[in-house]
Amino acid sequence: MKSIAALLSCLFLSTLPLLAEDDIKVGQVASLTGGRATFGVASDEGSKLAIEEINAAGGVLGRKLQLITVDDQSKPGEPAAAAKKLLSSDKVVALLGEVASSASLEMAPVAQAAGIPMISPASTNPKVTAAGDKIFRICFIDPFQGTVMSKFALDTLKAKRVAILTDSKNDYSVGLTQFFKKHFTANGGEVVAERQYGAGDKDFRSMLTAIRKEKPDAIFVPGYYSEVALIAKQARQLGLKAPLLGGDGWDSPALLEVGGKSLEGCFFSNHYSQEDAAPVIQDFIKRYKAKYNKVPDAMAALGYDSVLVLADAIKRAAGTDSAKLTAAIAATKGFAGVTGAITLDAERNATKSAVILEIKDGAFKYKSTVQP
């Protein structure tokens, strides 16, 4: 596999002058503040790094990429408003974002109606790309992720009885629960308890007390890090020792900062592992650390890849005509990204592997890779 530097040079190097008035404007909607801020900040940082490197290598078709990011503050209603602003006022040629599925589901109809392509780096709910032929994603989807965690629970942990805690306010969490439960029960597992909470909740003791009575082998918590960390702490305080399982919504430094030792021995699915020795991953980590003084999480890597996929499509489309650009994005096959080889299927979803990470000694440790 080529290094990212070589890939950038090959794809985007041009001898043409870079003129500011000819910048290609790309819009991005991200939760830079609020309850999902670590997701949005990481994705934004990855996107900015990719833009910086592409422009340093000569731009795309002799033109610089200009990233315009709008903060949706992690608030319902704001993603759609941000998308409309970027499309109508800033005249962007494409939209990147969001990370959260609920936010992307707000943005997608806006992009589709405007006829402008949108690429989500990390929204895994199947309904996102179902919004129309202009909507794409470069991550795997919940049917795969939910099935991966169900297989892990059954085959690796030998769990037969699980409890499930779902964030009913998030399409992401609801979707993961649906697909995990379907596979788990179809393969001999039993769901012994189900409870629902809402984003922003702080006290989970009553539902955890009810779950404790059922003595589950594992507890599936497909939520976001902010609530998962509190659930883990309160579960251990109540004497629940079963491992917690989750999805990529766990991937944030804040999970460990709040949850601490309560998360030891828990597992979640993710898009890449920082421990992967592949040069493309380690080179990316090195450059990201040099710029931001921290190790990139999966959202940063996906943000980075989303820009590369878009830039590659602009080059193949020989411009930014929306119809040609949409067709070029759809034709993405085997693109060598940090998060794996990205191939978009007929439903505009990425076919790629997932990794299972274990929380051990206060860090995310690579456990295994699961192919699609």
C-alpha positions in Angstrom: 0.0 0.0 0.0 1.3 3.5 -0.9 2.1 5.9 1.9 -0.4 8.7 2.3 2.3 11.2 1.2 2.9 9.3 -2.0 -0.9 8.9 -2.5 -1.4 12.7 -2.1 1.3 13.5 -4.5 0.0 11.0 -7.1 -3.6 12.2 -6.9 -3.3 15.9 -6.5 0.1 17.3 -7.5 -0.3 20.0 -10.2 2.0 22.5 -11.7 -0.8 25.0 -12.1 -0.8 28.1 -9.9 -3.1 28.0 -6.8 -5.4 31.0 -7.0 -7.5 32.0 -4.0 -10.5 33.0 -6.2 -10.5 29.5 -7.6 -10.6 27.8 -4.3 -12.9 24.8 -4.2 -15.3 25.4 -1.2 -16.2 22.3 0.8 -18.7 22.5 3.7 -18.5 20.6 6.9 -21.1 20.3 9.7 -19.6 19.1 13.0 -20.5 19.1 16.7 -17.6 21.3 17.9 -19.4 22.1 21.2 -22.0 20.3 23.3 -22.5 16.7 24.2 -20.8 15.2 21.2 -18.0 17.7 21.0 -15.1 15.2 21.1 -16.6 13.5 18.0 -16.9 16.8 16.0 -13.6 18.2 17.1 -11.7 15.0 16.1 -13.5 14.7 12.8 -12.8 18.4 12.1 -9.1 18.1 13.0 -8.8 15.1 10.7 -10.5 17.0 7.8 -8.2 20.0 8.3 -5.1 17.9 8.3 -6.2 16.3 5.0 -7.0 19.7 3.5 -3.6 21.1 4.6 -1.7 18.1 3.1 -3.6 18.1 -0.2 -3.0 21.9 -0.7 0.7 21.5 0.2 0.9 18.8 -2.5 -0.5 21.0 -5.2 -4.2 21.0 -4.5 -6.8 19.3 -6.7 -6.7 20.1 -10.4 -4.5 23.1 -9.6 -7.0 24.5 -7.1 -6.9 24.7 -3.3 -9.5 23.2 -1.2 -11.2 25.5 1.3 -12.9 23.9 4.2 -15.8 25.8 5.8 -17.0 24.2 9.1 -20.2 25.1 10.9 -20.7 24.0 14.5 -24.1 22.4 15.1 -23.5 22.5 18.9 -24.8 18.9 19.2 -28.3 20.3 19.1 -31.3 19.0 17.2 -32.3 21.3 14.4 -28.9 22.8 14.0 -27.4 20.3 11.5 -30.1 21.1 8.9 -29.7 24.8 9.5 -25.9 24.6 9.1 -26.3 22.6 5.9 -28.7 25.2 4.4 -26.3 28.0 5.3 -23.3 26.2 3.7 -25.2 25.5 0.5 -27.0 28.8 0.1 -24.6 31.3 1.4 -21.2 29.7 1.0 -22.0 27.9 -2.2 -20.0 24.8 -1.3 -19.6 22.0 -3.9 -20.0 19.2 -1.3 -20.9 18.6 2.3 -18.9 16.6 4.8 -20.5 15.4 8.1 -22.0 14.7 10.4 -20.6 12.0 12.8 -23.9 11.3 14.7 -26.5 9.6 12.6 -29.4 11.7 13.9 -27.6 14.8 12.8 -26.8 13.3 9.3 -30.4 12.4 8.9 -31.2 16.1 9.3 -28.6 17.2 6.8 -29.3 14.5 4.1 -32.7 15.8 2.8 -31.2 19.3 2.6 -28.2 18.1 0.5 -30.4 15.8 -1.6 -32.9 18.6 -2.4 -30.1 20.9 -3.4 -28.5 18.3 -5.6 -25.2 18.5 -3.8 -23.3 15.4 -2.7 -22.8 14.8 1.0 -20.3 12.4 2.6 -20.7 11.3 6.2 -17.5 10.1 7.8 -19.0 8.1 10.6 -22.9 7.9 10.6 -23.7 4.2 10.8 -27.5 4.2 10.8 -28.7 2.6 7.5 -31.4 5.3 7.0 -28.7 8.0 6.3 -27.8 7.0 2.8 -31.4 5.9 2.1 -32.2 9.7 1.9 -31.1 9.8 -1.7 -28.6 9.2 -4.4 -26.5 12.2 -3.4 -25.8 10.8 0.1 -22.7 8.7 0.9 -20.8 7.4 3.8 -17.2 6.0 4.2 -17.9 3.9 7.3 -19.6 0.5 7.8 -23.2 0.5 8.8 -25.2 -0.7 11.9 -26.4 -4.1 10.5 -22.7 -5.1 10.2 -21.6 -3.4 13.5 -24.5 -4.8 15.5 -23.9 -8.3 14.0 -20.1 -8.0 14.8 -20.8 -7.4 18.4 -23.4 -10.1 18.7 -21.0 -12.6 17.2 -18.3 -11.5 19.6 -20.6 -11.9 22.5 -21.6 -15.4 21.5 -18.4 -16.8 20.1 -15.7 -15.1 22.1 -17.3 -14.2 25.4 -19.6 -17.3 25.2 -22.4 -15.1 26.5 -25.9 -16.6 26.4 -27.9 -14.1 28.3 -27.5 -10.3 27.8 -29.2 -7.2 28.9 -29.5 -4.1 26.6 -29.5 -0.4 27.5 -30.6 1.8 24.5 -30.4 5.5 24.1 -34.0 6.0 22.7 -33.2 9.6 21.6 -30.5 8.5 19.1 -31.1 6.7 15.8 -27.6 5.3 16.1 -28.3 3.6 19.4 -31.7 2.3 18.4 -30.3 0.9 15.1 -27.5 -0.9 16.8 -29.8 -2.5 19.4 -32.1 -3.7 16.6 -29.4 -5.5 14.7 -27.5 -6.8 17.7 -30.8 -8.3 19.1 -31.9 -9.8 15.8 -28.6 -11.7 15.4 -28.2 -12.6 19.0 -31.6 -14.1 19.5 -31.5 -15.9 16.1 -28.3 -17.6 17.1 -29.5 -19.0 20.5 -28.9 -16.0 22.7 -31.5 -14.6 25.1 -32.1 -10.9 25.9 -33.0 -11.1 29.6 -33.7 -7.3 30.1 -34.1 -4.2 28.1 -34.1 -0.6 29.3 -34.1 2.8 27.6 -32.6 6.1 28.6 -32.2 9.4 26.8 -29.1 11.4 25.9 -28.1 13.7 28.7 -29.4 11.4 31.5 -27.2 11.1 34.5 -28.8 8.5 36.8 -29.1 5.0 35.6 -29.2 3.2 38.9 -32.9 2.0 38.8 -32.5 0.3 35.4 -29.2 -1.2 36.4 -30.7 -2.5 39.6 -33.4 -4.2 37.6 -30.8 -5.7 35.2 -28.7 -6.9 38.1 -31.5 -9.2 39.2 -31.3 -11.0 35.8 -27.6 -11.8 36.2 -26.7 -11.3 32.5 -23.5 -12.6 31.0 -22.9 -9.2 29.3 -24.6 -5.8 28.9 -24.9 -4.2 25.5 -24.8 -0.4 25.7 -24.7 1.0 22.1 -24.7 4.6 23.2 -22.3 7.6 23.1 -19.4 7.9 25.5 -20.9 10.6 27.7 -23.6 8.3 29.0 -21.7 5.0 28.7 -19.0 6.2 31.1 -21.6 7.0 33.8 -23.4 3.7 33.2 -20.2 1.8 33.7 -19.4 3.6 36.9 -22.9 3.1 38.4 -23.0 -0.6 37.2 -19.8 -1.3 39.1 -21.0 0.6 42.2 -24.1 -1.7 42.2 -22.0 -4.8 42.0 -22.6 -5.6 38.3 -19.5 -7.3 37.1 -20.6 -8.4 33.6 -18.6 -6.8 30.7 -20.2 -3.9 28.9 -20.3 -4.1 25.1 -20.8 -1.2 22.6 -20.1 0.4 19.3 -18.0 3.1 17.8 -19.9 5.8 19.8 -17.6 4.8 22.7 -14.5 6.0 21.0 -13.5 9.1 22.9 -10.8 10.0 25.5 -13.7 11.3 27.6 -15.0 7.7 28.0 -11.9 6.7 30.0 -11.5 10.1 31.8 -15.0 9.7 33.3 -15.5 5.9 33.4 -12.0 5.0 34.6 -11.4 1.5 36.0 -15.2 0.8 35.7 -14.6 0.1 32.0 -11.8 -2.5 32.4 -12.6 -5.6 30.5 -15.3 -4.0 28.3 -15.3 -4.2 24.5 -16.5 -2.1 21.6 -16.4 -2.2 17.8 -14.5 0.5 15.9 -13.2 1.7 12.6 -9.5 1.4 13.2 -6.9 0.7 15.9 -4.1 3.0 16.9 -2.1 -0.2 17.6 -2.2 -1.3 14.0 1.3 -1.4 12.7 0.4 -0.8 9.1 2.6 2.1 7.7 -0.4 4.0 6.4 -1.9 4.1 9.9 1.3 4.8 11.8 2.3 7.6 9.3 -1.1 9.2 9.8 -0.8 9.0 13.6 2.7 10.6 13.4 1.5 13.6 11.3 -1.6 14.1 13.4 0.4 14.0 16.6 2.8 16.6 15.2 0.0 18.9 14.4 -2.4 18.4 17.4 -0.1 16.9 20.1 -2.4 13.9 20.6 -3.1 10.5 19.2 -6.0 10.5 16.6 -9.1 8.5 17.4 -11.4 6.8 14.8 -13.4 10.0 14.2 -10.2 11.9 13.3 -9.2 9.1 10.9 -12.6 9.0 9.3 -12.7 12.8 8.9 -9.3 12.6 7.2 -10.5 9.8 4.9 -13.7 11.6 4.0 -11.7 14.6 2.6 -9.4 12.2 0.6 -12.3 10.4 -0.9 -13.9 13.7 -2.0 -10.7 15.1 -3.4 -10.1 11.9 -5.3 -13.6 12.1 -6.8 -13.2 15.7 -7.8 -10.0 14.8 -9.7 -11.8 11.9 -11.4 -14.8 14.1 -12.2 -12.4 16.6 -13.7 -14.2 19.4 -11.8 -17.0 20.1 -9.4 -20.1 19.7 -11.6 -22.5 18.1 -9.1 -23.8 15.4 -11.3 -20.3 14.3 -12.4 -18.9 14.6 -8.9 -21.8 12.5 -7.5 -21.1 9.8 -10.1 -17.4 9.9 -9.3 -18.0 9.5 -5.5 -20.3 6.6 -6.2 -17.6 4.9 -8.3 -15.1 4.9 -5.4 -13.5 1.4 -5.4 -10.7 0.2 -3.1 -9.6 3.7 -2.1 -6.7 3.2 0.3 -7.6 5.2 3.3 -6.3 5.3 6.9 -9.4 3.3 8.0 -9.0 0.7 5.4 -9.8 0.1 1.7 -13.0 2.0 0.9 -15.4 0.7 -1.7 -18.9 2.2 -2.0 -21.7 -0.2 -2.8 -24.9 0.4 -4.8 -26.5 1.9 -1.7 -23.6 4.3 -1.2 -22.3 2.5 1.9 -18.7 1.5 2.5 -17.8 -2.1 2.5 -14.9 -2.5 5.0 -13.7 -4.4 8.1 -14.3 -3.6 11.7 -12.0 -4.0 14.7 -12.9 -5.0 18.2 -11.1 -3.0 21.0 -10.8 -4.1 24.6 -10.4 -1.5 27.4 -7.4 -2.8 29.3 -5.0 -1.0 31.7 -6.8 2.3 31.0 -6.4 2.2 27.2 -8.1 0.9 24.1 -6.3 -2.3 23.0 -6.7 -4.1 19.8 -8.5 -7.4 20.2 -9.5 -8.6 16.7 -10.5 -7.7 13.1 -13.8 -8.7 11.6 -14.2 -8.8 7.8 -17.5 -7.8 6.1 
